[in-house]
């Protein structure tokens, strides 16, 4: 497909996902593409990451696993895209391709998960907020006070705006359905095996490094969308830019600091910083230089900014598709 066609597919996918998400009846029957990828990862990991293997063997098998995942994701996506374009009228093929691509974008589900944290704090207090935030972060919820729950939710919103919205959109725009499928395979692998634990440190090394690479452009772009959203919403766009310039590279992740710093600066808050995983305190730099005592109202401010950034991205995609179409 051409770049303009990819962009039209992407715009339709963003609109479909924003409107409907991934329908529960469809999930009940077919599950979700990420579940399929996860099942394959579990199967490969059980065979290729045994405790008796050497470090070198585990690293090699991690590369083999990543290649197998990419083949398993890209080949079916490419075949489906080719068959739809060959057999159906172009408009219908575009809509069906977009519907499939929409399952690999998470605008609506991310909103729902983060909004549930704010609602939990507002209606059920700290315990309900902790229970809700446990679904979206890996840190110990019992170690979080109300401000900690709010910071965790906003961090997750900012980071996953990049990983679950902007990055899949970018790879869909560049490479169509195979591109977004490949990205989702890499990102899912990183989330499952890309951890610096004894079990996954060597086996998941390739997945973690490739995930860092494929997310690098999207994290910068996500920060840009947040800055633009801050300008539109009359938040502090200048502070968002300052925070990105000062703090983004101080984050322990090469990518997460960009959208997190932008979000923190725009809202005049501090997020990230030290946190507890599995009972172990992890030191990390603060993103932003504002207040760290947050409430559910700050989560809702972040959600407003997120929604504006998503809308801005969609409008840009449609406008770019139209401009390229006119130029060609």
Secondary structure as UniProt FT lines:
FT   HELIX           3..20
FT   HELIX           24..30
FT   HELIX           33..48
FT   TURN            51..52
FT   HELIX           55..87
FT   HELIX           90..102
FT   TURN            103..104
FT   HELIX           107..133
FT   TURN            134..136
FT   HELIX           141..143
FT   HELIX           146..160
FT   HELIX           161..166
FT   HELIX           167..193
FT   TURN            198..204
FT   HELIX           205..232
FT   TURN            233..234
FT   HELIX           237..247
FT   HELIX           248..250
FT   TURN            254..255
FT   HELIX           256..267
FT   STRAND          271..272
FT   STRAND          275..277
FT   TURN            278..279
FT   STRAND          280..282
FT   STRAND          286..287
FT   HELIX           296..327
//
